[in-house]
């Protein structure tokens, strides 16, 4: 077990004043303007969740975060600097504090959230208690309850102030008095950055990776590991055949893990439509391109795109933007599991998009085994000769469409037509005399090509 001493400082998102971070808290009120700065789990994971922490200044959530790191043998007492044994701190976790063996001063100890514990950070030591208020409460006033006498600057009357408000009303002249900095800081000392400590087991992450990859790991343990700070551990859980269905569903909602979770055969088929209905773009992209996706999930996916492109759509355009729409449509066009109905919707919705946004899915649709004849007839009018050639080769293309394509200006389209056995003899004879040698050879190699027969000429039949 090692001890990591950290000192953290950032700035208020509202006023820009220095904001010391002396505790792992989800939010913190600015001592200058009282604005609440939201931090959240992602902030702390980004700043402190790495095994190889080092001093650095990083840009996070639009502001600089200065991080100082020192690896020590044990936490230090804030009062006298003496070492506090890690074993003593761990033993005092339930008590919430441990006494310094040197001076007896009490240091706060706290068990961090479960995802930190399972990641090898079992205890936080020496956090600032003034930055650990109850959920939703403001930072407590340290000297509240001990009023201080203050003379009203207007009438000289003696006021008793307690630090709960910066502007107080005089009971004598009814004027408003603004407390000067010196007095205000009696009640609200200016916080300074000071060290606090994380206990860390450096072998925990490697062990977690081994467990997450072990085929014998129990589902309950996999659920716990799915909340590990290390993405490699979570990804291994997302791929694990024994991972619980609820765990896989939750992991699939993570952009970086959706692919692993949706590729896992342990994910129940009934979960796919639920995930598609959630409408998260990264999930829709994966479902759209997955041959394992159930029909209901693919249907809901194309419905989500239709809703996004509708005039009355009220969702977040940044969360589901036009490149996302294009990726989903492309995935559906390429997916062998897409039905004829879905493919027709892909073509229709793509045509509804602004010209600059439209994707080039014609060749994929023309080659798809499930493309309906009506859509193939539309694709036969494409400006792209590779699309027309694919239509000519498709087994569902109607005979009248083939006859029309037999006169195409591009040789590769005529060659594809010349290989079709269902062509009429007159069309094949015409293609057998084509100006392009590849077309002529394809037509004459066609089993249906009309050939001279002496027996037929002499005896008929």
C-alpha angles and dihedrals in degrees: 000000000000133000122232116200112203133187116190134186134170136153134262113267090220108041103011094235119148112277116195113207104210097158139035097255131155092228139004135200117234111244090216105046102009091233112151113241112207113216109164135179095295091056094055094042090052093048104038108009098093123100091219101054118177138171111276146136112239134181109236131164089355098305139082118261116198112206125189117190131187123173111219139177092239142354116275127231111249091217104048106005095239118146117260109210112242090223090058091049092050091049090052095050094109091048092056095228144049129210120237109245089218106049104002094241112152120241120199116244124190138174108235124225115298095257089060093047093052089047092060102269103113100166145023116210133191100011117163107262090208088065093050105072123158114279110290095005124122123243106285121247105245097209099035112138094041105088120203126213115245129177117232106244090218105048103006093240116155112250127192108220126185104186097253091117134027093212116050131184120235113236091209106047099013089233123141119248123199112213112235120238095256092056096039090053090055086069097029111036112201105255118234130198111264134169125268128174145239121199108219135189103208094198094055097087095051090048091050091053091052092049093048090053096043111105089212097057111124119246091241091056091046090055089054092046091050087074094053117131091233113088091207089061093048091047091052089053090049088057096042115115092217097050111126116253093239090052092051091048091054093046091050088063089064111091093221095046103039094094094053094045095047091048091054111104088210091071105101115240091234090063093062095072090046090055092047091050090056086069099216108158097223090053092047091051091053095045092047092058099037118106087199093060112118117239092251091055092051091047092051090046094057089044089056090054091048090052091049091053095045121108093239096051110134103179131114108289092196091054093049106025132170096269087056090052090051093049092051093048091047091050092051092047091054097039112105088207093062113113127227089256093053092047090052089051091050090057093044095048093045089054089053093059124094110275091246091055100045116117127223101241097139098106093045091051092045091053097043113113093222099048108130122237093246092057091046089055089054092047090052086072093057120130088226112089091203088060092049090048090052090050089051090054096046114108092218096056110119118245093241090055090051091051090053092048091050086077095049117140092231119079094215091059092049090047091055090050092048090061094059112107094203094065118118118254094246092055091047092049089052092049089047087064095044120141090238116077094212090057092047093050092048092050095047091047090054111109089224094056109124109248132188113261120188092193090054092048093050102038104019123216 
